[in-house]
Amino acid sequence: FQVGRMVRLLRVARLQAVLDSLTGEHSEILKLVLTFMKCICGVIFWTHTVACLWLSIGRQSERHWVYRCGFVNYGPWMQYCVAWYCVLAQLTGAYADPLGDA
């Protein structure tokens, strides 16, 4: 039992050393990196959600974009990629033509 306690104590000590090193002089850089990663994950989450909604709307009837643009014969992955591309283009202000016509 004593050996197990010593091993756990060493793990806690190692964890404390890592946390101390992170809160040192590099803590501002770490905060910036974590904030950046949170923003990237948020953008990916919301563009994915809107692309899924856009794709479900596009599949509802023959009047919507999946049928009108000829993507009905493509697989669901390709249809999702086109929807995600359009959402991302709208987010950045770029022109998004799923057919590639300029």
Order of alpha helices (4+ residues) and beta strands (2+ residues): alpha-alpha-alpha-alpha
